């Protein structure tokens, strides 16, 4: 079976992050042209995929 991700509606959430980490996230999002939310979602998807394959 191949997992298929279907798009759902976006929800607003509040998270707490270390300010240094947030600065690095913002730097990478600016350099890649992704929004902060898109970058965090991409990272979460990558981690989830890695966990599913281990």
Secondary structure, DSSP 8 states (H G I E B T S, - for coil): ------------------HHHHHHHHHHHHHHT--HHHHHHHHHHHHHHHHHT-
